[in-house]
Amino acid sequence: MGVLTWLIPLALLMGGAWLAVFMWALRSGQFDDPEGAASRILQDDREDDGDR
């Protein structure tokens, strides 16, 4: 029972830290363009290196 007095506050602290990092990521624009990366991988923008 004594271990719960440490684990519950620790879990709440870790959850609050995760929430703070997630909110920071939202505000800094980490999730602004989810479709851009998916479509950029399909584009062929390699330079002509002459070896092929």
N, C-alpha and C positions, 0 to 999 in steps of 0.2 A: 504494500500500500504506500510505503514511503517513496517508492520509485515514481509513482504517479505524480507526486508533487514536483518532480523534476521534468517528467516527460510531457505533461500537458502544457506548461509554460514554454518549453522548448519547441513543441509542435506549433503553438500559436506564434511564437517568434519567427520560426522558419516560414510559416505561411504568410506572415506579414512582410517578411523580406522578399519572398517571391512576388507578392502583390505589388510591392514598391518597384521591383525591377521590371515587372510587366507593365506597370503604368508609365515608367520612364521610357520603355521601348515604344509604347504607343505614342507618347508625346514627341519622341525624337524622330518619328517617321519610319520605323523599321518595317511596318506592315502596310505602307502606302501603295505599293504596286505589286500585288501578288501574281498578276497575270503577265507582267513584263518579263520576269525571269523564265517563265514557262515558254513564252514565245521566242525569246532570244536564243534559247538553246536550239531551236529549229532553223535559225537563220545561218546561212553559209557566208561567213565574213572572213574566211581565212585569206591571208595574202598568198599570192602566187609565188611559191618558193622555188619552182623550177626543178625540184628533185622528183616530182611525180610525173 
